Amino acid sequence: MSSTPTLALPTDPRAASSTPSWLLNQSNRNTSNISPPHAPITQPTSPSPVTATDSLLTHPPNDKHVHYRVPTSGTTTPAENAIDCPPPMPIFETATSLNGKRCMTDNWWPDFSVRGKVIIVTGGARGLGFAMVEALVEGGAHVHALDLLPSPLPAFTQLQTLAPQYHGTLTYHTLDITSPLAVTFTISGIADQHNRIDGLICSAGILNEVPALTHSPETFTKTLDVNVTGTFLCCQAVAREVITRHPRGKTPIISSSLSPPPPSGASLLLIASMSGHIANRALPMCGYNASKSAILGLTRSLASEWGQYGIRVNCLSPGYVVTKMVEQGLEKEAGGGAERRRRWEAENMLGRLAGQEEFRGVAVFAMSQGSAYMTAADLRMDAGHTAW
Ligand SMILES: NC(=O)c1ccc[n+]([C@@H]2O[C@H](COP(=O)([O-])OP(=O)(O)OC[C@H]3O[C@@H](n4cnc5c(N)ncnc54)[C@H](O)[C@@H]3O)[C@@H](O)[C@H]2O)c1
């Protein structure tokens, strides 16, 4: 009986550099939470997709997806270990996510790693902010959620208990982002705790649906206060911490084309909206729309001032996402907003509204080295709504 040749698969050559060089270069940075080098993959089950003569780092000739076994402590069955993937991706650890799906906790692609990063998410108690918090925690980041709600939703608490299996942590801070003192105090406390801040996502926001003719100055100002001033205060507090603590932070970078690309000081992602680009059809919310247009301008301005410190500033412009913010508007309509919902769905190229979980990936991208050369950009994720 022929047996499958026993091959000691080499570790991924990227393993030695799985800690991004920009992070290793920072002498004052805590690298204790960086993932260990990739472990070797065990031998695939018969029929073997690789032979002793195959290059172990290339795909099998027909590039078919095959089942590889993940080394574990030996308590799981082969069926549980089987993962459909193009070989030979090194996977050596798995964990369960909030919705029960299996997810990888190690880097498929180091460029998109957020492991060990310290990231603040405003509005992180629910909605879009929470979806992003969840993705970052699953990626092994140390996430601090800042929100007005006195306490977060049960799913948040559940995620806190799951965080250690991703090597991440999750902390909740009740905070009004329009309070300069509270923002400065909380953000400097987070920076002191970790001696760094790597990223900020500004998802806290409010929406008031009021016709322009009856829009009170108080409501209009409140919308601008939260959506624009609050966002600005958080960006400013984070930038001050990064610039003060970052070894490169105090002096503007002078780089030449011969020098290696400068390491990233921090990444900031502001949440604008497609409403910053267009006026939503039959939806009176001039204060909100003005605030989201302001975010587009704020993003460009901050990016232009802070690029010299390695701080990247980008924004995201989602289309309609079914969160509390949108549901509240739908619920006010006759028939639970079914007609409005149908109209909105017809207004974009995919014919549907988004789920908040569809913005997990962009959060990881924006907070990782994968977006290292992106600043002052607006990521429009609106199913083509504004392109028609
Ligand atoms: N849902 C959409 O269709 C949509 C579309 C485009 C853009 N956005 C933007 O995405 C962001 C998140 O929206 P969402 O849909 O998740 O809404 P949401 O209402 O579910 O979440 C917003 C969060 O911000 C928090 N918040 C509000 N005011 C705050 C304050 N002063 N200080 C601290 N936290 C505060 C709320 O408590 C809430 O947890 C907002 O900026 C929103 O404008 C949403």
The ligand as an SDF file (V2000), in Angstrom:
LIG
                    3D

 44 48  0  0  0  0  0  0  0  0999 V2000
  -27.0280   53.8170    8.2480 N   0  0  0  0  0  0  0  0  0  0  0  0
  -26.8160   54.4250    7.0910 C   0  0  0  0  0  0  0  0  0  0  0  0
  -27.5570   54.2310    6.1040 O   0  0  0  0  0  0  0  0  0  0  0  0
  -25.6470   55.3350    6.9240 C   0  0  0  0  0  0  0  0  0  0  0  0
  -25.3160   55.7400    5.6310 C   0  0  0  0  0  0  0  0  0  0  0  0
  -24.2410   56.5790    5.4570 C   0  0  0  0  0  0  0  0  0  0  0  0
  -23.5160   57.0080    6.5310 C   0  0  0  0  0  0  0  0  0  0  0  0
  -23.8460   56.5990    7.7720 N   0  0  0  0  0  0  0  0  0  0  0  0
  -23.0460   57.0910    8.8840 C   0  0  0  0  0  0  0  0  0  0  0  0
  -22.4870   55.9950    9.5570 O   0  0  0  0  0  0  0  0  0  0  0  0
  -22.2620   56.3370   10.9130 C   0  0  0  0  0  0  0  0  0  0  0  0
  -22.8880   55.2720   11.8010 C   0  0  0  0  0  0  0  0  0  0  0  0
  -24.2840   55.2710   11.5810 O   0  0  0  0  0  0  0  0  0  0  0  0
  -25.2360   54.0530   11.9660 P   0  0  0  0  0  0  0  0  0  0  0  0
  -26.1320   53.8430   10.8400 O   0  0  0  0  0  0  0  0  0  0  0  0
  -24.4340   52.9340   12.4880 O   0  0  0  0  0  0  0  0  0  0  0  0
  -26.0840   54.7510   13.1250 O   0  0  0  0  0  0  0  0  0  0  0  0
  -26.4460   54.2850   14.6000 P   0  0  0  0  0  0  0  0  0  0  0  0
  -27.4080   55.2950   15.0810 O   0  0  0  0  0  0  0  0  0  0  0  0
  -26.8390   52.8660   14.6230 O   0  0  0  0  0  0  0  0  0  0  0  0
  -25.0460   54.4210   15.3680 O   0  0  0  0  0  0  0  0  0  0  0  0
  -24.5120   55.6680   15.6850 C   0  0  0  0  0  0  0  0  0  0  0  0
  -23.8400   55.5690   17.0250 C   0  0  0  0  0  0  0  0  0  0  0  0
  -23.2920   56.8510   17.3190 O   0  0  0  0  0  0  0  0  0  0  0  0
  -23.5240   57.1000   18.7010 C   0  0  0  0  0  0  0  0  0  0  0  0
  -23.5200   58.5500   18.9570 N   0  0  0  0  0  0  0  0  0  0  0  0
  -24.4160   59.4630   18.5370 C   0  0  0  0  0  0  0  0  0  0  0  0
  -24.1150   60.6710   19.0310 N   0  0  0  0  0  0  0  0  0  0  0  0
  -22.9910   60.5290   19.7710 C   0  0  0  0  0  0  0  0  0  0  0  0
  -22.1970   61.4170   20.5300 C   0  0  0  0  0  0  0  0  0  0  0  0
  -22.4920   62.7060   20.6470 N   0  0  0  0  0  0  0  0  0  0  0  0
  -21.1150   60.9130   21.1650 N   0  0  0  0  0  0  0  0  0  0  0  0
  -20.8000   59.6020   21.0850 C   0  0  0  0  0  0  0  0  0  0  0  0
  -21.5180   58.7130   20.3670 N   0  0  0  0  0  0  0  0  0  0  0  0
  -22.6070   59.1720   19.7290 C   0  0  0  0  0  0  0  0  0  0  0  0
  -24.8890   56.4930   18.9670 C   0  0  0  0  0  0  0  0  0  0  0  0
  -25.1010   56.2710   20.3620 O   0  0  0  0  0  0  0  0  0  0  0  0
  -24.8050   55.2110   18.1540 C   0  0  0  0  0  0  0  0  0  0  0  0
  -24.3120   54.1440   18.9130 O   0  0  0  0  0  0  0  0  0  0  0  0
  -22.9040   57.7170   11.1090 C   0  0  0  0  0  0  0  0  0  0  0  0
  -21.8940   58.6960   11.0200 O   0  0  0  0  0  0  0  0  0  0  0  0
  -23.8210   57.8380    9.9340 C   0  0  0  0  0  0  0  0  0  0  0  0
  -24.0660   59.1630    9.5690 O   0  0  0  0  0  0  0  0  0  0  0  0
  -24.8970   55.7710    8.0020 C   0  0  0  0  0  0  0  0  0  0  0  0
  1  2  1  0
  2  3  2  0
  2  4  1  0
  4  5  1  0
  4 44  2  0
  5  6  2  0
  6  7  1  0
  7  8  2  0
  8  9  1  0
  8 44  1  0
  9 10  1  0
  9 42  1  0
 10 11  1  0
 11 12  1  0
 11 40  1  0
 12 13  1  0
 13 14  1  0
 14 15  2  0
 14 16  1  0
 14 17  1  0
 17 18  1  0
 18 19  2  0
 18 20  1  0
 18 21  1  0
 21 22  1  0
 22 23  1  0
 23 24  1  0
 23 38  1  0
 24 25  1  0
 25 26  1  0
 25 36  1  0
 26 27  1  0
 26 35  1  0
 27 28  2  0
 28 29  1  0
 29 30  1  0
 29 35  2  0
 30 31  1  0
 30 32  2  0
 32 33  1  0
 33 34  2  0
 34 35  1  0
 36 37  1  0
 36 38  1  0
 38 39  1  0
 40 41  1  0
 40 42  1  0
 42 43  1  0
M  CHG  2   8   1  16  -1
M  END
$$$$
